[in-house]
């Protein structure tokens, strides 16, 4: 179990450089409202991908726990909780993206 979690964690860490290529660079100086929007969008994009990666790890852990539970009610409940946490994480990631759009609408 620990080896599998370690492998999943390492795979997630290896994906970080790929995610960083998908994000716009930060402005060097913030002088206009567009720079503020760019900063907020960049931070939200980072949070979005990080939260999705964490949620994916939780989904994989929950699937593994379901498979290895052997019908034990406590282990099944723990797997369900991890799946619920993953769903909440995905919802928070999408809400963060929506919040950026709301702030952008208010500023512009």
Phi, psi and omega in degrees: 000315181294324179295321180293316178297322177296317179296319179295318179296316179295322177297321177295320179292327177291337180278347183300316178298326178295319179294323182294334178287338183273356185255140177294148178290154178285145175291145181289318176230145180257108182235341183232163176299331178295326177294322177295317179296318178298318178298313180296318179296321180294315178297317179295323178295318177299312180300319180301308182290324178294315179295323177293323178295317178295319179296321178297319178298318178295322178295318178294321177296319180296318179297317178296320179293322176298317182291326184261006184289329179064024178085002178291119184300325180293317181288326176293319179296320178296320178295319178297319178297317178297321177294320177296318178298321179295319179295319177296320178298319178295319179297318179296321179297316179289327176294325177297319176296319179293324179297322177299318180295323179294315179297318178300319179295320181291317183290317181270000000 
